[in-house]
Amino acid sequence: QVQLVESGGGLVQAGGSLRLSCAASGRTLSDYAMGWFRQAPGKEREFVAAINWTGIRTYYADSVKGRFTISRDNARNTLYLQMNSLKPEETAIYYCAVDFTAKYTASASTYHGRYDYWGQGTQVTVSS
């Protein structure tokens, strides 16, 4: 059974940085696309970033382009999200997820419905 565990969230001032990690266990995820999503209170879950299995192809929401970087270490079965210049409106629970339909694919989906397994999330709070 796949388990995804996010870490690295916390409280940061506006303009600050955080690095989120998503450690996978139970199954090797290096062959699959993965993504980060977030959900703020009272809002729907939204796409943040995605990466294909090789790590060569990355995708970002327009709102985070140039500030966030998604990466993966397949040897460690771990996904990362480096977040810089954080804004208060980015306060949310951040989730990592894996898309088991995207094995060895060149691309990665930005649609949350494509992702099969999700972590429990990590809280990111950005103060103004």
Secondary structure as the mmCIF struct_conf table of DSSP 4:
data_model
#
loop_
_struct_conf.conf_type_id
_struct_conf.id
_struct_conf.beg_label_comp_id
_struct_conf.beg_label_asym_id
_struct_conf.beg_label_seq_id
_struct_conf.end_label_comp_id
_struct_conf.end_label_asym_id
_struct_conf.end_label_seq_id
STRN STRN1 GLN A 3 SER A 7
STRN STRN2 GLY A 10 GLN A 13
TURN_TY1_P TURN_TY1_P1 ALA A 14 GLY A 15
STRN STRN3 LEU A 18 SER A 25
BEND BEND1 GLY A 26 ARG A 27
TURN_TY1_P TURN_TY1_P2 SER A 30 ASP A 31
STRN STRN4 TYR A 32 GLN A 39
TURN_TY1_P TURN_TY1_P3 PRO A 41 GLY A 42
BEND BEND2 LYS A 43 LYS A 43
STRN STRN5 GLU A 46 ILE A 51
TURN_TY1_P TURN_TY1_P4 TRP A 53 THR A 54
BEND BEND3 GLY A 55 GLY A 55
STRN STRN6 THR A 58 TYR A 60
TURN_TY1_P TURN_TY1_P5 ASP A 62 ARG A 67
STRN STRN7 PHE A 68 ASP A 73
TURN_TY1_P TURN_TY1_P6 ASN A 74 ASN A 77
STRN STRN8 THR A 78 MET A 83
BEND BEND4 SER A 85 SER A 85
HELX_RH_3T_P HELX_RH_3T_P1 PRO A 88 GLU A 90
STRN STRN9 ALA A 92 LYS A 103
BEND BEND5 TYR A 104 TYR A 104
BEND BEND6 ALA A 106 ALA A 106
HELX_RH_3T_P HELX_RH_3T_P2 HIS A 112 ARG A 114
STRN STRN10 TYR A 117 TRP A 118
STRN STRN11 THR A 122 SER A 127
#
